[in-house]
Amino acid sequence: MSQYNDEDRCAACARDRRLDTRLQRSVPDTVWHDSAVQSAISAWDFGRASRLIREGANLRQEDMALMTGLSQGFLSMLEAGTRRLTNLDKVARFLKGIETPDALLPPPFREHHGKPSPLPLPLLGRSSVGYQVAAGEQAADLHELAAQAAAQSLQFTEEITRSNVSDVELEGLETKIATIATDYVHAPLYPLFRDLLTTRDRLFSLLSGHQPPGQTRELLLLAGTSCLLLAHASQNLGDQDSAIAQLQTAWTFAGQADHDDLRAWVKGTAALIAEWSTHRHTALEYAQQAIRLAPGGETRIRTAAIQARAAARIGDRSTAEAALKELERAREQRTDPDGLTRFGGLLTFPEAKQEYYIGGTYALLGEHERAEQHAAAAIDLYELGPQEQRSYGDEALARLDIVSARIAAGEIEGAGEQLQPILKLPVDRRIRQLGDAVQGVARLLEDPRFARSRVARELADATRGYQAIDTKAKALTS
């Protein structure tokens, strides 16, 4: 009975085939005398050298792969010029596999140099030539110096192009951010929060490693965007301090990536947070900073809308009206540079949301008829539009603008019709701002002129018990 199994015999056969190839396939001396082959090897153009040697020796790529130990696929790309052979160990295997004469080997691979090893990189601020002369290494052969310099350059190129992230993973992370941003506007917040944390942590881990500058910039943008989304989530949970901390981190990443669109979104979001706090004048300052950064498209429309509402909230009518005019100009231009809107969802500012902000601005300015017109347009657009773009929080806030307008006009029953969908909204979709706004409606219903209205009293009772998202800790424990 044979002591070898089928797998052993297959491995042995493969070794025999490689040996047979080396014995049967060799490179004739005439090939090495070809000046084009000599020039390609001297220039470290191993793709051209492989093709010339293979054609001169009548070898197939499969033969060449067995001789050199490189894959046929890699050799194909090498000869096509889409890949480079820069790893010194692989260069040595390639040259040894095709039995390159010692006289043609670049100096680092000649036999009298011993085993090839990575060459030390030249010291910053000092040339390699000057360093060798200072060390007493007299180099009479300038060709040898040139070959050493070439090896060092290739080694350095290989070092700086190393990456701990593949293009496939980078695209996957971008898709994940886009999915979260899209789901954010219509899905419960708690499960999204965990997905967002996992994605952010992976981005942080990759940024702690090494990748080419282009990939680093993209990772910085994605990391900053994840922190921007976390700022929105923290604010919706009622944790303003955490939201501000996330914005500070996002601002840092935006600076490192040199991305004005992300900068504008961060400042705009800071304005939104300040708007719902006691620092309402600060909200306008942030919005004005954001509009200076916003390059165009939906980002500029968003910042103008935020500025208009922030100004109206502090009674600055002229600034609010000017911001609304800027919003219309941005609408007409509709230029969309490469910004955050590519992620979709929360990171867009669709027409429905634009109408909601315009309506909110007019409501704050006391122009209730115009406020209701725009708020109604926003609700229609949300209800008729794609489900993935339907923001239940903004839709509910738009309804509250109509409720406020009708209360101001004394139309209590009409206000009640718009209030019912808000009262029926599931608790996990009631963002913190919605709870604050409903309490504002409750205060409006306490006006003395409604003291004898049974409908007003019933609505007031319903709004007083309205519960929004209860605690910020629940996001981490649910």
C-alpha positions as semicolon CSV with decimal commas, in nm:
position;residue;x (nm);y (nm);z (nm)
1;M;0,000;0,000;0,000
2;S;0,140;0,339;-0,097
3;Q;0,252;0,561;0,188
4;Y;0,143;0,868;-0,008
5;N;-0,217;0,982;-0,043
6;D;-0,368;1,141;-0,355
7;E;-0,295;1,492;-0,227
8;D;0,075;1,408;-0,176
9;R;0,097;1,257;-0,524
10;C;-0,063;1,569;-0,676
11;A;0,183;1,793;-0,496
12;A;0,470;1,577;-0,613
13;C;0,341;1,588;-0,970
14;A;0,322;1,967;-0,954
15;R;0,682;1,985;-0,833
16;D;0,789;1,751;-1,113
17;R;0,610;1,968;-1,369
18;R;0,789;2,278;-1,240
19;L;1,121;2,092;-1,252
20;D;1,048;1,969;-1,603
21;T;0,966;2,326;-1,707
22;R;1,296;2,454;-1,568
23;L;1,485;2,175;-1,743
24;Q;1,299;2,194;-2,074
25;R;1,238;2,567;-2,085
26;S;1,538;2,792;-2,071
27;V;1,630;3,130;-2,211
28;P;1,878;3,112;-2,502
29;D;2,196;3,319;-2,477
30;T;2,088;3,518;-2,782
31;V;1,803;3,667;-2,577
32;W;2,044;3,802;-2,316
33;H;2,248;3,966;-2,592
34;D;1,943;4,163;-2,705
35;S;2,002;4,531;-2,623
36;A;1,628;4,586;-2,563
37;V;1,626;4,312;-2,296
38;Q;1,939;4,455;-2,134
39;S;1,786;4,805;-2,134
40;A;1,457;4,685;-1,979
41;I;1,635;4,504;-1,694
42;S;1,868;4,797;-1,634
43;A;1,568;5,032;-1,615
44;W;1,381;4,796;-1,375
45;D;1,106;4,769;-1,637
46;F;1,035;4,406;-1,559
47;G;0,705;4,399;-1,745
48;R;0,876;4,484;-2,075
49;A;1,166;4,253;-1,989
50;S;0,928;3,962;-1,921
51;R;0,750;4,010;-2,251
52;L;1,074;4,041;-2,454
53;I;1,240;3,743;-2,286
54;R;0,928;3,527;-2,319
55;E;0,890;3,609;-2,689
56;G;1,261;3,557;-2,756
57;A;1,264;3,222;-2,577
58;N;0,926;3,111;-2,718
59;L;0,777;3,073;-2,370
60;R;0,416;3,095;-2,261
61;Q;0,306;3,306;-1,965
62;E;0,229;2,981;-1,785
63;D;0,589;2,870;-1,838
64;M;0,718;3,204;-1,715
65;A;0,496;3,183;-1,407
66;L;0,631;2,836;-1,316
67;M;0,989;2,951;-1,366
68;T;0,960;3,268;-1,157
69;G;0,711;3,159;-0,891
70;L;0,485;3,452;-0,978
71;S;0,121;3,398;-1,068
72;Q;0,019;3,401;-1,433
73;G;-0,238;3,670;-1,357
74;F;0,025;3,895;-1,203
75;L;0,261;3,839;-1,497
76;S;-0,018;3,927;-1,739
77;M;-0,082;4,258;-1,560
78;L;0,294;4,318;-1,528
79;E;0,345;4,284;-1,901
80;A;0,039;4,499;-1,972
81;G;0,181;4,777;-1,756
82;T;-0,107;4,776;-1,504
83;R;0,111;4,639;-1,223
84;R;0,468;4,709;-1,114
85;L;0,723;4,469;-0,966
86;T;0,867;4,671;-0,676
87;N;0,908;4,420;-0,391
88;L;1,279;4,338;-0,376
89;D;1,223;3,974;-0,279
90;K;0,990;3,924;-0,576
91;V;1,235;4,100;-0,807
92;A;1,506;3,859;-0,689
93;R;1,282;3,556;-0,748
94;F;1,189;3,681;-1,094
95;L;1,548;3,736;-1,204
96;K;1,671;3,412;-1,048
97;G;1,382;3,211;-1,193
98;I;1,468;3,305;-1,552
99;E;1,841;3,255;-1,475
100;T;1,945;3,609;-1,559
101;P;2,323;3,626;-1,617
102;D;2,506;3,788;-1,327
103;A;2,645;4,057;-1,554
104;L;2,293;4,180;-1,634
105;L;2,165;4,180;-1,277
106;P;2,115;4,518;-1,111
107;P;2,389;4,563;-0,845
108;P;2,173;4,475;-0,543
109;F;2,115;4,127;-0,690
110;R;2,460;4,033;-0,815
111;E;2,618;3,731;-0,651
112;H;2,907;3,926;-0,500
113;H;2,655;4,137;-0,307
114;G;2,524;3,829;-0,126
115;K;2,160;3,778;-0,042
116;P;1,941;4,072;-0,149
117;S;1,807;4,274;0,142
118;P;1,607;4,595;0,167
119;L;1,836;4,894;0,122
120;P;1,839;5,165;0,391
121;L;1,652;5,477;0,286
122;P;1,864;5,791;0,255
123;L;1,860;6,024;0,553
124;L;1,639;6,331;0,518
125;G;1,838;6,636;0,412
126;R;2,137;6,432;0,297
127;S;2,191;6,273;-0,044
128;S;2,269;5,902;-0,067
129;V;2,585;5,983;-0,267
130;G;2,716;6,224;-0,005
131;Y;2,633;5,977;0,272
132;Q;2,830;5,695;0,107
133;V;3,132;5,912;0,042
134;A;3,126;6,040;0,401
135;A;3,119;5,678;0,522
136;G;3,422;5,598;0,314
137;E;3,239;5,388;0,058
138;Q;3,408;5,497;-0,263
139;A;3,175;5,417;-0,554
140;A;3,359;5,410;-0,885
141;D;3,067;5,272;-1,075
142;L;2,797;5,537;-1,121
143;H;2,571;5,273;-1,273
144;E;2,581;5,087;-0,943
145;L;2,487;5,405;-0,757
146;A;2,201;5,465;-0,998
147;A;2,074;5,109;-0,944
148;Q;2,092;5,151;-0,566
149;A;1,902;5,480;-0,592
150;A;1,638;5,311;-0,807
151;A;1,598;5,029;-0,555
152;Q;1,561;5,280;-0,272
153;S;1,301;5,478;-0,466
154;L;1,097;5,166;-0,540
155;Q;1,123;5,054;-0,180
156;F;0,999;5,393;-0,057
157;T;0,714;5,389;-0,311
158;E;0,610;5,047;-0,191
159;E;0,612;5,173;0,169
160;I;0,394;5,481;0,114
161;T;0,144;5,296;-0,106
162;R;0,081;5,025;0,151
163;S;-0,278;5,026;0,270
164;N;-0,470;4,863;0,553
165;V;-0,798;4,912;0,365
166;S;-0,901;4,776;0,027
167;D;-1,106;4,973;-0,222
168;V;-1,383;4,716;-0,173
169;E;-1,396;4,778;0,204
170;L;-1,385;5,154;0,150
171;E;-1,683;5,132;-0,086
172;G;-1,859;4,911;0,167
173;L;-1,812;5,166;0,444
174;E;-1,944;5,443;0,222
175;T;-2,248;5,228;0,140
176;K;-2,303;5,163;0,511
177;I;-2,300;5,536;0,591
178;A;-2,544;5,596;0,305
179;T;-2,775;5,319;0,434
180;I;-2,777;5,464;0,786
181;A;-2,836;5,819;0,656
182;T;-3,125;5,694;0,442
183;D;-3,285;5,482;0,715
184;Y;-3,240;5,758;0,973
185;V;-3,526;5,973;0,846
186;H;-3,793;5,702;0,869
187;A;-3,670;5,420;1,096
188;P;-3,657;5,394;1,477
189;L;-3,341;5,551;1,618
190;Y;-3,222;5,286;1,863
191;P;-3,103;5,009;1,624
192;L;-2,948;5,268;1,391
193;F;-2,746;5,411;1,678
194;R;-2,563;5,081;1,731
195;D;-2,493;5,036;1,358
196;L;-2,357;5,387;1,346
197;L;-2,126;5,328;1,641
198;T;-1,992;5,006;1,486
199;T;-1,923;5,183;1,155
200;R;-1,757;5,480;1,324
201;D;-1,533;5,250;1,531
202;R;-1,418;5,065;1,218
203;L;-1,333;5,397;1,050
204;F;-1,137;5,509;1,356
205;S;-0,945;5,179;1,356
206;L;-0,852;5,214;0,989
207;L;-0,740;5,574;1,036
208;S;-0,505;5,455;1,310
209;G;-0,329;5,243;1,048
210;H;-0,158;5,330;0,720
211;Q;-0,303;5,401;0,377
212;P;-0,226;5,627;0,077
213;P;-0,325;5,996;0,114
214;G;-0,629;5,963;-0,115
215;Q;-0,775;5,681;0,093
216;T;-0,693;5,869;0,415
217;R;-0,890;6,171;0,295
218;E;-1,191;5,951;0,210
219;L;-1,172;5,778;0,550
220;L;-1,156;6,118;0,722
221;L;-1,467;6,229;0,532
222;L;-1,654;5,910;0,624
223;A;-1,546;5,932;0,989
224;G;-1,651;6,297;1,005
225;T;-1,986;6,211;0,847
226;S;-2,043;5,931;1,098
227;C;-1,980;6,178;1,383
228;L;-2,217;6,428;1,220
229;L;-2,489;6,161;1,214
230;L;-2,412;6,076;1,578
231;A;-2,451;6,445;1,663
232;H;-2,801;6,443;1,509
233;A;-2,885;6,120;1,692
234;S;-2,760;6,256;2,026
235;Q;-2,960;6,574;1,981
236;N;-3,274;6,378;1,890
237;L;-3,223;6,183;2,212
238;G;-3,205;6,508;2,408
239;D;-2,832;6,485;2,491
240;Q;-2,703;6,824;2,378
241;D;-2,357;6,788;2,536
242;S;-2,288;6,464;2,349
243;A;-2,416;6,619;2,026
244;I;-2,175;6,911;2,060
245;A;-1,884;6,676;2,131
246;Q;-1,964;6,477;1,815
247;L;-1,977;6,800;1,614
248;Q;-1,637;6,907;1,744
249;T;-1,494;6,575;1,627
250;A;-1,667;6,604;1,289
251;W;-1,529;6,958;1,248
252;T;-1,175;6,831;1,312
253;F;-1,215;6,558;1,050
254;A;-1,362;6,809;0,804
255;G;-1,051;7,024;0,846
256;Q;-0,817;6,727;0,802
257;A;-1,003;6,623;0,487
258;D;-1,029;6,988;0,372
259;H;-1,397;6,936;0,289
260;D;-1,607;7,255;0,291
261;D;-1,934;7,070;0,239
262;L;-1,883;6,875;0,562
263;R;-1,775;7,196;0,737
264;A;-2,099;7,366;0,627
265;W;-2,308;7,072;0,749
266;V;-2,134;7,074;1,087
267;K;-2,191;7,448;1,136
268;G;-2,550;7,417;1,018
269;T;-2,615;7,135;1,262
270;A;-2,455;7,338;1,541
271;A;-2,704;7,614;1,456
272;L;-2,994;7,368;1,481
273;I;-2,879;7,253;1,824
274;A;-2,839;7,610;1,947
275;E;-3,179;7,701;1,801
276;W;-3,354;7,447;2,024
277;S;-3,162;7,572;2,331
278;T;-3,148;7,902;2,516
279;H;-2,861;8,024;2,292
280;R;-3,074;8,140;2,003
281;H;-2,850;8,429;1,898
282;T;-2,563;8,179;1,874
283;A;-2,776;7,974;1,636
284;L;-2,787;8,264;1,391
285;E;-2,409;8,312;1,417
286;Y;-2,347;7,945;1,337
287;A;-2,590;7,962;1,045
288;Q;-2,411;8,267;0,902
289;Q;-2,078;8,084;0,928
290;A;-2,233;7,785;0,752
291;I;-2,364;7,991;0,460
292;R;-2,013;8,125;0,399
293;L;-1,882;7,770;0,374
294;A;-2,166;7,611;0,176
295;P;-2,050;7,558;-0,185
296;G;-2,394;7,523;-0,345
297;G;-2,674;7,279;-0,413
298;E;-2,882;7,133;-0,133
299;T;-2,615;7,219;0,123
300;R;-2,655;7,588;0,051
301;I;-3,034;7,559;0,046
302;R;-3,018;7,391;0,387
303;T;-2,792;7,655;0,543
304;A;-3,010;7,938;0,408
305;A;-3,321;7,768;0,549
306;I;-3,157;7,725;0,890
307;Q;-3,045;8,088;0,886
308;A;-3,397;8,207;0,800
309;R;-3,559;8,013;1,082
310;A;-3,289;8,103;1,336
311;A;-3,330;8,474;1,254
312;A;-3,709;8,451;1,275
313;R;-3,686;8,279;1,614
314;I;-3,512;8,584;1,763
315;G;-3,741;8,830;1,582
316;D;-3,488;8,943;1,318
317;R;-3,731;8,978;1,029
318;S;-3,496;9,147;0,779
319;T;-3,229;8,875;0,817
320;A;-3,492;8,602;0,793
321;E;-3,639;8,747;0,473
322;A;-3,292;8,792;0,321
323;A;-3,212;8,427;0,401
324;L;-3,535;8,314;0,233
325;K;-3,432;8,504;-0,080
326;E;-3,092;8,332;-0,069
327;L;-3,273;7,999;-0,040
328;E;-3,469;8,076;-0,358
329;R;-3,149;8,172;-0,543
330;A;-2,986;7,846;-0,436
331;R;-3,296;7,658;-0,553
332;E;-3,269;7,812;-0,899
333;Q;-2,899;7,735;-0,933
334;R;-2,924;7,375;-0,810
335;T;-2,554;7,310;-0,856
336;D;-2,460;6,998;-0,665
337;P;-2,085;6,962;-0,610
338;D;-1,934;6,643;-0,470
339;G;-2,078;6,678;-0,122
340;L;-2,261;6,488;0,149
341;T;-2,585;6,470;-0,050
342;R;-2,445;6,161;-0,224
343;F;-2,514;5,968;0,098
344;G;-2,886;6,049;0,076
345;G;-3,146;6,046;0,353
346;L;-3,070;6,277;0,643
347;L;-2,778;6,424;0,450
348;T;-3,002;6,568;0,180
349;F;-3,241;6,861;0,191
350;P;-3,530;6,768;-0,041
351;E;-3,814;6,996;-0,144
352;A;-4,045;6,864;0,130
353;K;-3,796;6,965;0,396
354;Q;-3,739;7,301;0,230
355;E;-4,112;7,375;0,244
356;Y;-4,124;7,271;0,609
357;Y;-3,844;7,514;0,702
358;I;-4,002;7,797;0,503
359;G;-4,334;7,733;0,677
360;G;-4,162;7,728;1,015
361;T;-3,996;8,061;0,940
362;Y;-4,325;8,227;0,852
363;A;-4,489;8,077;1,163
364;L;-4,221;8,236;1,382
365;L;-4,270;8,568;1,200
366;G;-4,641;8,551;1,279
367;E;-4,750;8,511;0,916
368;H;-4,972;8,211;0,990
369;E;-5,152;8,190;0,655
370;R;-4,826;8,165;0,461
371;A;-4,690;7,927;0,726
372;E;-4,983;7,691;0,677
373;Q;-4,948;7,700;0,297
374;H;-4,585;7,590;0,306
375;A;-4,638;7,340;0,588
376;A;-4,925;7,180;0,395
377;A;-4,705;7,161;0,084
378;A;-4,436;6,987;0,291
379;I;-4,683;6,729;0,425
380;D;-4,816;6,655;0,076
381;L;-4,464;6,607;-0,059
382;Y;-4,372;6,374;0,228
383;E;-4,688;6,167;0,192
384;L;-4,663;6,135;-0,187
385;G;-4,285;6,097;-0,206
386;P;-4,061;5,790;-0,169
387;Q;-4,086;5,618;0,169
388;E;-3,708;5,630;0,216
389;Q;-3,723;6,011;0,203
390;R;-4,015;6,045;0,441
391;S;-3,904;6,214;0,762
392;Y;-4,171;6,143;1,021
393;G;-4,019;6,392;1,264
394;D;-4,019;6,682;1,017
395;E;-4,364;6,586;0,888
396;A;-4,500;6,595;1,243
397;L;-4,332;6,932;1,311
398;A;-4,485;7,069;0,990
399;R;-4,828;6,960;1,115
400;L;-4,759;7,145;1,440
401;D;-4,696;7,463;1,239
402;I;-5,045;7,419;1,092
403;V;-5,183;7,352;1,440
404;S;-5,025;7,673;1,569
405;A;-5,157;7,869;1,271
406;R;-5,511;7,745;1,326
407;I;-5,498;7,808;1,700
408;A;-5,385;8,164;1,624
409;A;-5,685;8,199;1,392
410;G;-5,917;8,052;1,658
411;E;-5,989;7,738;1,451
412;I;-5,962;7,487;1,735
413;E;-6,141;7,199;1,562
414;G;-5,917;7,237;1,256
415;A;-5,616;7,237;1,484
416;G;-5,739;6,913;1,642
417;E;-5,754;6,738;1,304
418;Q;-5,386;6,809;1,240
419;L;-5,289;6,719;1,596
420;Q;-5,435;6,366;1,590
421;P;-5,163;6,205;1,367
422;I;-4,897;6,353;1,598
423;L;-5,063;6,210;1,908
424;K;-5,080;5,866;1,741
425;L;-4,714;5,865;1,632
426;P;-4,524;5,572;1,794
427;V;-4,305;5,680;2,086
428;D;-3,983;5,558;1,920
429;R;-4,045;5,805;1,634
430;R;-4,105;6,104;1,859
431;I;-3,780;6,297;1,849
432;R;-3,707;6,523;2,143
433;Q;-3,780;6,842;1,946
434;L;-4,128;6,711;1,878
435;G;-4,198;6,679;2,248
436;D;-4,085;7,038;2,308
437;A;-4,301;7,165;2,020
438;V;-4,612;6,984;2,146
439;Q;-4,564;7,145;2,487
440;G;-4,556;7,479;2,304
441;V;-4,896;7,396;2,154
442;A;-5,024;7,312;2,502
443;R;-4,928;7,662;2,617
444;L;-5,111;7,819;2,321
445;L;-5,427;7,631;2,417
446;E;-5,412;7,783;2,765
447;D;-5,495;8,125;2,620
448;P;-5,789;8,276;2,818
449;R;-5,998;8,313;2,501
450;F;-6,029;7,931;2,488
451;A;-6,134;7,895;2,853
452;R;-6,490;7,796;2,762
453;S;-6,395;7,566;2,472
454;R;-6,438;7,197;2,556
455;V;-6,235;7,095;2,246
456;A;-5,950;7,324;2,351
457;R;-5,945;7,171;2,700
458;E;-5,940;6,817;2,560
459;L;-5,656;6,899;2,322
460;A;-5,465;7,069;2,601
461;D;-5,501;6,761;2,822
462;A;-5,379;6,534;2,538
463;T;-5,074;6,749;2,468
464;R;-4,971;6,783;2,834
465;G;-4,922;6,408;2,862
466;Y;-4,733;6,377;2,535
467;Q;-4,422;6,163;2,576
468;A;-4,121;6,191;2,348
469;I;-3,807;5,971;2,353
470;D;-3,748;5,939;2,723
471;T;-3,378;5,896;2,807
472;K;-3,047;5,924;2,628
473;A;-2,922;5,610;2,804
474;K;-3,186;5,397;2,632
475;A;-3,000;5,429;2,303
476;L;-2,712;5,229;2,447
477;T;-2,915;4,966;2,633
478;S;-3,199;4,885;2,392
